[in-house]
Amino acid sequence: MNSLEIGILFPAFLAGILVLATHVPMGQHVLNRGIVFIDLAIAQVAGLGVTAASTFGFEAEGWRVQIAAVIAALLGALLLTWTEKKWPEVQEALIGVLFAVAACAELLLLANNPQGGEHLKDLLVGQILWVSISSLIPIAILYALALVVWFGFRHKMGQTGFYVLFALVVTQSVQLVGIYLVFASLIIPALASKRFAEKLRLGVGYTVGLIGYVLGLVCSSLFDLPTGAVIVVTLLVTFIGAILVSLAVPQSLRAQPSGLHAVH
């Protein structure tokens, strides 16, 4: 790799660290609650806010677009909070409906936009290679505050607090790495860590995520492939590696089987 490539990859790596810092613990919570598609729905709603603001002529990096994305994500989060209280038995289905409606609304807004295809691609797979260190500073501050709230008060925040915090974090992540990578960063490390003892899960999740991002960035640079899509694939590879490792570690380090015990 030449110096220019290192100069591009390093900010992208920092962006990956920031995303994983919040998404790994939140992803484990989402997986435990059985609402794995909430991130896709909230991310898509945030993307709809960005698209709507851009359609009305606001600059893609302007504060109005950021506000539109946050408002859209918060409205989506509050809607899901209400539906979970009202119809908890079909919450996962309602999350899927929200995702589909937001995606279709976004397609309608982009239908007559000559650059609509490129805009949609950016929202789906992101532009992680084009981030700058200076642009990561406000995101780092937001994520640091989110982590303080998460590790300090998550047991007290309730459903509404979780959805609101989740929406604020995902809104920034979508614009940073794209919808697909947001989903992969939340769910794949959480799935990989599920097979390990609870005390190891956070560390395993972060390790799987970091290795996946590093491999993805390197492979993307070497083979000139779309970075976001490559990282999703390499996260899957590290997930498989974690599964193999879980088979080799002592039983005391593995997740204990749940369910009914045999009656002797």
C-alpha positions as CSV (number, residue, x, y, z in Angstrom):
1,M,0.0,0.0,0.0
2,N,1.3,3.5,-0.8
3,S,1.1,6.4,1.6
4,L,-2.1,7.8,-0.1
5,E,-3.9,4.5,0.6
6,I,-2.8,4.5,4.3
7,G,-4.0,8.1,4.5
8,I,-7.4,7.0,3.3
9,L,-7.6,3.8,5.2
10,F,-6.7,5.2,8.6
11,P,-9.7,7.6,9.0
12,A,-11.9,4.8,7.7
13,F,-10.5,2.5,10.4
14,L,-11.2,5.1,13.0
15,A,-14.8,5.4,11.7
16,G,-15.1,1.6,12.0
17,I,-13.9,1.8,15.6
18,L,-16.4,4.5,16.4
19,V,-19.3,2.5,14.9
20,L,-18.3,-0.7,16.7
21,A,-17.9,1.0,20.0
22,T,-21.6,1.6,20.2
23,H,-23.0,-1.0,17.9
24,V,-21.5,-4.1,19.5
25,P,-23.2,-3.6,23.0
26,M,-26.4,-2.3,21.5
27,G,-26.4,-5.2,19.0
28,Q,-26.2,-7.7,21.8
29,H,-29.1,-6.1,23.5
30,V,-31.1,-6.1,20.3
31,L,-30.4,-9.8,19.7
32,N,-31.3,-10.7,23.2
33,R,-34.6,-8.9,22.9
34,G,-35.4,-10.7,19.6
35,I,-35.9,-7.5,17.6
36,V,-33.0,-7.9,15.2
37,F,-34.5,-5.9,12.3
38,I,-35.0,-2.7,14.4
39,D,-31.7,-1.3,13.2
40,L,-32.6,-1.8,9.6
41,A,-35.9,0.0,10.1
42,I,-34.5,2.9,12.1
43,A,-31.6,3.2,9.6
44,Q,-33.9,3.2,6.7
45,V,-36.1,5.9,8.3
46,A,-33.0,8.0,9.0
47,G,-32.0,7.5,5.4
48,L,-35.5,8.7,4.3
49,G,-35.0,11.9,6.4
50,V,-31.7,12.5,4.6
51,T,-33.3,11.9,1.2
52,A,-36.3,14.1,2.0
53,A,-34.0,17.0,3.1
54,S,-31.8,16.6,0.0
55,T,-34.9,16.6,-2.2
56,F,-35.9,20.0,-0.8
57,G,-32.5,21.3,-1.8
58,F,-30.5,21.2,1.4
59,E,-26.8,20.4,1.2
60,A,-25.9,16.8,1.9
61,E,-23.5,17.7,4.7
62,G,-25.5,20.6,6.0
63,W,-27.0,20.9,9.5
64,R,-30.6,20.8,8.1
65,V,-30.0,17.4,6.7
66,Q,-28.7,16.2,10.0
67,I,-31.7,17.5,11.8
68,A,-34.0,15.9,9.3
69,A,-32.3,12.6,9.7
70,V,-32.5,12.8,13.5
71,I,-36.1,13.9,13.6
72,A,-37.1,11.1,11.2
73,A,-35.2,8.5,13.2
74,L,-36.7,9.7,16.5
75,L,-40.2,9.6,15.0
76,G,-39.6,6.1,13.9
77,A,-38.2,5.1,17.3
78,L,-41.2,6.6,19.1
79,L,-43.6,4.9,16.8
80,L,-41.9,1.5,17.5
81,T,-42.0,2.3,21.2
82,W,-45.8,2.8,20.9
83,T,-46.3,-0.3,18.8
84,E,-44.3,-2.5,21.3
85,K,-46.6,-1.4,24.1
86,K,-49.7,-1.8,22.0
87,W,-49.0,-4.9,20.0
88,P,-45.9,-6.6,21.4
89,E,-46.8,-10.0,19.9
90,V,-46.3,-8.6,16.3
91,Q,-43.6,-6.1,17.0
92,E,-41.0,-7.8,14.7
93,A,-43.6,-7.7,11.8
94,L,-44.3,-4.0,12.4
95,I,-40.6,-3.3,12.3
96,G,-40.5,-5.0,8.9
97,V,-43.4,-3.0,7.7
98,L,-41.8,0.3,8.8
99,F,-38.6,-0.7,6.9
100,A,-40.5,-1.5,3.7
101,V,-42.6,1.7,3.8
102,A,-39.6,3.9,4.5
103,A,-37.6,2.2,1.7
104,C,-40.4,2.7,-0.8
105,A,-41.0,6.3,0.2
106,E,-37.3,6.9,-0.4
107,L,-37.5,5.4,-3.8
108,L,-40.5,7.6,-4.7
109,L,-38.6,10.7,-3.6
110,L,-35.6,9.7,-5.8
111,A,-37.7,8.6,-8.8
112,N,-37.1,11.8,-10.8
113,N,-33.7,12.5,-9.4
114,P,-31.0,11.9,-12.1
115,Q,-28.5,11.2,-9.3
116,G,-31.0,9.1,-7.3
117,G,-29.2,5.8,-8.0
118,E,-25.9,7.1,-6.7
119,H,-27.6,8.7,-3.6
120,L,-29.3,5.4,-2.8
121,K,-26.1,3.5,-3.2
122,D,-24.4,5.8,-0.8
123,L,-27.1,5.3,1.8
124,L,-27.0,1.5,1.4
125,V,-23.2,0.8,1.3
126,G,-21.9,4.1,2.6
127,Q,-18.8,6.1,1.8
128,I,-16.5,5.1,4.6
129,L,-13.3,5.6,2.6
130,W,-14.1,9.3,2.2
131,V,-14.4,10.3,5.8
132,S,-11.9,12.7,7.3
133,I,-10.6,12.7,10.9
134,S,-12.0,16.2,11.5
135,S,-15.5,15.0,10.5
136,L,-15.2,12.2,13.0
137,I,-14.7,14.4,16.0
138,P,-18.4,15.4,16.6
139,I,-19.4,11.8,16.0
140,A,-16.8,10.6,18.5
141,I,-18.2,13.0,21.1
142,L,-21.8,11.8,20.4
143,Y,-20.8,8.2,20.6
144,A,-18.8,8.8,23.8
145,L,-21.9,10.3,25.5
146,A,-24.0,7.5,24.2
147,L,-21.7,4.9,25.7
148,V,-21.7,6.7,29.1
149,V,-25.5,6.6,29.0
150,W,-25.6,3.0,27.8
151,F,-23.2,1.5,30.4
152,G,-24.3,3.8,33.2
153,F,-28.1,4.0,32.8
154,R,-29.3,1.3,30.4
155,H,-31.1,-0.6,33.1
156,K,-33.1,2.5,34.0
157,M,-33.8,4.0,30.6
158,G,-36.7,1.7,29.6
159,Q,-38.0,1.0,26.1
160,T,-38.5,4.7,25.2
161,G,-35.0,5.6,26.3
162,F,-33.5,2.7,24.5
163,Y,-35.2,3.5,21.2
164,V,-34.3,7.2,21.4
165,L,-30.6,6.5,22.1
166,F,-30.6,3.9,19.5
167,A,-32.1,6.2,16.9
168,L,-29.5,9.0,17.6
169,V,-26.6,6.6,17.2
170,V,-27.9,4.8,14.1
171,T,-28.7,8.2,12.4
172,Q,-25.0,9.1,12.5
173,S,-23.8,5.6,11.6
174,V,-26.0,5.4,8.5
175,Q,-24.4,8.5,7.1
176,L,-21.0,7.3,8.0
177,V,-21.0,3.6,6.8
178,G,-24.4,2.9,5.2
179,I,-27.4,0.9,6.1
180,Y,-26.0,-2.5,5.3
181,L,-22.8,-2.1,7.3
182,V,-24.8,-0.6,10.2
183,F,-26.9,-3.9,10.3
184,A,-23.8,-6.1,9.9
185,S,-22.0,-4.2,12.7
186,L,-24.9,-4.6,15.1
187,I,-25.9,-8.2,14.4
188,I,-22.8,-10.2,13.2
189,P,-20.6,-9.5,16.3
190,A,-23.6,-10.2,18.5
191,L,-24.3,-13.5,16.9
192,A,-20.6,-14.5,17.1
193,S,-20.4,-13.7,20.8
194,K,-23.6,-15.5,21.6
195,R,-21.8,-18.9,21.8
196,F,-19.4,-17.7,24.5
197,A,-19.9,-17.3,28.2
198,E,-21.6,-14.0,29.1
199,K,-18.4,-12.5,30.7
200,L,-16.6,-12.9,27.4
201,R,-19.3,-11.7,25.0
202,L,-18.5,-8.0,24.8
203,G,-14.8,-8.7,24.2
204,V,-15.6,-11.3,21.6
205,G,-18.0,-9.0,19.8
206,Y,-15.4,-6.2,19.7
207,T,-12.7,-8.6,18.5
208,V,-14.9,-10.0,15.7
209,G,-15.9,-6.5,14.6
210,L,-12.4,-5.1,14.6
211,I,-10.9,-8.0,12.7
212,G,-13.7,-7.8,10.2
213,Y,-13.2,-4.1,9.6
214,V,-9.4,-4.4,9.2
215,L,-9.7,-7.4,6.8
216,G,-12.4,-5.5,4.8
217,L,-10.4,-2.3,4.5
218,V,-7.3,-4.2,3.4
219,C,-9.1,-6.4,0.9
220,S,-11.0,-3.4,-0.5
221,S,-7.8,-1.6,-1.1
222,L,-5.9,-4.5,-2.6
223,F,-8.7,-5.6,-5.0
224,D,-10.3,-2.2,-5.6
225,L,-13.8,-3.3,-4.4
226,P,-16.6,-1.4,-2.7
227,T,-15.5,-1.0,0.9
228,G,-18.8,-1.3,2.7
229,A,-19.8,-4.4,0.9
230,V,-16.4,-6.0,1.4
231,I,-16.5,-5.3,5.2
232,V,-19.9,-7.0,5.4
233,V,-18.4,-10.1,3.9
234,T,-15.3,-10.1,6.0
235,L,-17.4,-9.7,9.1
236,L,-19.2,-12.9,8.1
237,V,-15.8,-14.5,7.7
238,T,-14.7,-13.5,11.2
239,F,-18.1,-14.7,12.5
240,I,-17.3,-18.2,11.1
241,G,-13.9,-18.0,12.7
242,A,-15.4,-17.1,16.0
243,I,-17.7,-20.1,15.8
244,L,-14.8,-22.4,15.1
245,V,-12.9,-20.9,18.1
246,S,-15.9,-21.5,20.3
247,L,-15.8,-25.2,19.5
248,A,-12.2,-25.4,20.7
249,V,-12.3,-23.4,23.9
250,P,-13.0,-25.1,27.3
251,Q,-16.7,-25.7,28.2
252,S,-16.4,-23.1,31.0
253,L,-15.9,-20.4,28.4
254,R,-18.9,-21.4,26.2
255,A,-22.5,-20.3,26.6
256,Q,-24.4,-22.6,28.8
257,P,-27.2,-24.5,27.0
258,S,-30.7,-23.2,27.9
259,G,-34.0,-25.0,27.9
260,L,-35.4,-27.9,29.9
261,H,-33.1,-30.2,31.7
262,A,-33.5,-33.9,31.4
263,V,-35.4,-35.5,34.2
264,H,-33.5,-38.5,35.7
